[in-house]
Amino acid sequence: MSNLILSTYTPEELTGIIHNAVREVVKEIPTQTPTPPSETLLTRRETADKLKISLVTLNDWTKRGIIQSYLIGGRVLYKDSEIEASLYKKQTVKY
């Protein structure tokens, strides 16, 4: 069964009640965390220029797995952060 309660409020009182209720709900909503900056993607030419290597060497490094590439929209792109990380990554060779 539902109960019906009738109360008389002036428009100002009703507005104040609604504002207070909205403020309480808004305080409970967690603030949004900032989104990380989008990853900078480099073309083959930009990557080769950054590493000061030729496109042939870049292609060889990509095939050998030294640098990770991504095929996006028919273009080969490289993540700038991964290029920086690959410069400092130590490669071990097993014979």
Residue, then its C-alpha position, 0 to 999 in steps of 0.5 A: m500500500s502506498n501512503l500519500i502525504l500532502s504538504t504545503y510549501t511556498p515556491e521559495e521553500l520548495t526551491g530551497i529543498i530541491h537545491n539542498a537535495v541536489r547539492e547533497v547528491v552532487k557531493e556524493i558523485p566522485t570527481q572524474t579522474p583526468t584522462p591521460p594525454s593521448e599517445t603520440l604516434l610517429t610515422r616511419r620517417e619521423t621515427a627514423d629521424k628521431l633515432k637518426i637511422s635509415l628507413v631500412t634500419l628501422n624496417d629491420w629493427t621492426k622485423r626483429g622486434i626491437i621496436q613495436s609498430y602499429l598498422i593504423g589506417g594502412r599506415v605504419l606508426y610507432k608510439d613515441s613512448e615505446i621508441e624512448a623505452s626501446l632505447y634503454k631496453k637491454q637486449t639479451v642474445k642467446y647462442 
